[in-house]
Amino acid sequence: MTPPPTPGQPQLLPRGSWPEVRRIGDILRTETVGGILLLVAALLALAWANSPWSGAYQSLGDLTIGPEALHLDLTLGQWAADGLLAIFFFVAGLELKREFVAGDLREPRRAVLPVAAAVGGMTVPALIYVGFNLWAGDGALAGWAIPTATDIAFALAVLGVINTNLPAAMRTFLLTLAVVDDLLAIVIIAVFYTSSLHFGPLLLALVPLALFGLLVQRRVRSWWLLLPLAATTWALVHASGVHATVAGVLLAFTVPVIRRTPGPGRGLAEHFEHRIRPLSAGVAVPVFAFFAAGVSIAGASGLGATLTDSVTLGIAVGLVAGKAAGVLGATWLVQRFTRARLAEGLAWWDIVGLSLLAGIGFTVSLLIGELAFGAGTERDDHSKIGVLLGSLVSALLATIVLRARNRHYEGVCAVEERDTDADGVPDVYEASANRPGPA
């Protein structure tokens, strides 16, 4: 246990405000259910792809639908990756904008830690992957970004299985880290995985995007106006060569966060997020996982060759060791070179557990693998095995560490429940709200 910070000293992973804690709790409940559905969909895809009926699974994913004249004659797998994941990134964009405009992270001193942790958690896995594949040749280096992503739904599903009593500050940190991680992943996809760029459709996409932004700025909520504009923006971004999920983030960034008139109730961004998050976590991401995770474990080259391939090893080691080292190392550096110290009651073992949990990369990792190597190729299959293996090992190690911490926090949570007032706000939050200095 680290010594408590002195009065006036900045804190790492502070408790946070009570409204923010309640909001994060609502998000966690939705994402945990979505993570369980994601896990079920992935297991179903793996079982089907390795069964005697694997041909039917492949035929289903390759089924083409959509208007050819609009260049939207896509397979079901492509619709899941390009279309449904745009919903996922729209929600991620709303969450990111809200965190930095109206959330607890609007203050730079609160934002620096999760941003630094996200950057560290993406840089170290990428370097590890490059180290494994520097001399591999045959385009192996194209997958350098695969182990950089954290799947928040999967990670929170693991937390739900653990039934942990982790402090709300740690849960907020994990969620914010994953949101920043998603933003960086979108930048990587847009910059490094855009093979050909057509400026005509991209410029045309600004027209429906601007109209969408104008309507939401005027607090228009009518779906029959907004949905066609959003779909048109998505289709034009898709036609431009930029991955269509970027459209989801661009649309989200136009949505206002602050209410026009002061008072209780949700802002428009939080309203959209509340409505669309169940669709994202409960439908979009699990369906994508179903079409993306179905890979033959043995593969055409055999299980032994797959597990010893540099792509598989680079991704698995990057997720397990790279993510843990990157997140933990960045957190230590923030503490080392600033006056900040861990908030009272937290220990570095808590950061270790969260760092391991960040190694669960699934949704975005699988997407980047398809973009890097091409869906259905042998290298793509190897990347999927690496993602599945690394995520599984990270989940198991995180479970061991956080189970041990759970036994510690069970007693702490019991004390806080006894100190809860009739207004439903724990005394510790009221005390922190009245305490001078940084909360």
Disulfide bonds with the S-S distance in Angstrom:
none
